[in-house]
Amino acid sequence: MKNWIFRWRGFILAPVALVALWLGKPTFLSFGTGIFFALLGEMLRIWGVGYSGTTTRKGELEAPELASAGPYAYTRNPLYIGNFITAFGFMIIAVGNLDLPVRIFLLTLFL
C-alpha cells in the first residue's frame, strides 16, 4: 500500500480538490487570492524538484545524496511546504472567503 501511495502521490488529492472547487462558492477576491497562493506553492515545488534531482521523479523511494542547495538551503521539505501552500490556496477558493482558511493556517503553525 505504501508503494502505491508513493507512486500515485501526485494524483491522490486531485479529485478532492476538484470536488471542493465544484461545491465551493468562490468570490472574485477569494479566487484571485487562492490562485495566487496555489501558484506560489507550485512555484516552490518546481524550484524544489529542480534542485532535488531525479529522486523525486522516480516511482521508488531512494535518496543517494542529501540535497542542500536552492530551497533545501532554507528548509528541509520545500515540496511539502509547497503542497501546503497550494492546498491553502485551493481552500481559499473553495470556501469563498479568507476567514476560515487563515484561521486554519494559523492554527497549523502553532501545533
Secondary structure, DSSP 8 states (H G I E B T S, - for coil): -HHHHHHTTTTTTHHHHHHHHHH----HHHHHHHHHHHHHHHHHHHHHHHHHGGGGSSSS---SS---SGGGGT-S-HHHHHHHHHHHHHHHHHHSSSHHHHHHHHHHHT-
